């Protein structure tokens, strides 16, 4: 396996671990609310609804890495 693919694999695993831990911590904090389904949305989440969502972050990072992989493969074929 090339150095680039190893770095890409480590980065992808890091993103997955970060997203899992972040989602897990959010789920635990929601579990602590207990019974209040319509509670107030925190201020930072209201200001950054998409940035604070780990699912959107995971998709964004995945597609960025996918595009980088495609570009790398296209350049490697030309050489």
C-alpha positions in Angstrom: 0.0 0.0 0.0 1.4 3.4 -0.9 2.1 6.2 1.5 -0.8 8.3 0.2 -3.3 5.4 0.7 -2.0 4.8 4.2 -2.4 8.5 5.1 -5.9 8.5 3.5 -6.9 5.4 5.5 -5.6 6.9 8.7 -7.5 10.1 8.0 -10.7 8.3 7.2 -10.5 6.2 10.3 -9.8 9.3 12.4 -12.9 11.0 10.9 -15.0 8.0 11.6 -13.8 7.8 15.2 -14.4 11.5 15.7 -17.9 11.3 14.2 -18.8 8.3 16.3 -17.6 9.8 19.5 -19.3 13.2 18.8 -22.6 11.5 17.9 -22.3 9.3 21.0 -21.8 12.3 23.3 -24.7 14.2 21.7 -27.0 11.1 22.1 -26.0 10.9 25.8 -26.7 14.5 26.4 -30.1 14.1 24.7 -30.8 11.1 26.9 -30.2 13.3 30.0 -33.1 15.6 29.0 -35.6 12.8 29.8 -39.1 13.5 28.6 -38.8 17.0 27.2 -39.0 16.4 23.5 -39.7 20.0 22.6 -36.9 21.6 24.6 -35.2 24.8 23.5 -32.5 24.5 20.9 -29.1 25.8 22.2 -27.8 29.0 20.7 -24.7 27.6 19.0 -26.9 25.0 17.2 -29.3 27.7 16.1 -26.5 29.7 14.6 -24.7 26.8 13.0 -27.4 24.2 12.4 -25.4 22.4 9.6 -21.9 22.8 11.0 -22.9 21.3 14.4 -24.4 18.2 12.8 -21.8 15.4 12.7 -23.7 13.5 9.9 -23.3 16.5 7.6 -19.7 16.8 8.6 -19.0 13.1 7.9 -20.6 13.3 4.5 -18.7 16.5 3.6 -15.4 15.0 4.6 -16.2 11.7 2.9 -16.9 13.4 -0.4 -13.8 15.6 -0.2 -11.7 12.6 0.4 -13.5 10.8 -2.5 -12.8 13.7 -4.8 -9.1 13.7 -3.7 -8.8 10.0 -4.4 -10.4 10.4 -7.8 -8.0 13.2 -8.7 -5.0 11.2 -7.4 -6.0 8.2 -9.4 -6.5 10.3 -12.6 -3.1 11.8 -12.2 -1.5 8.5 -11.4 -2.9 6.9 -14.6 -1.5 9.7 -16.8 2.0 9.2 -15.4 
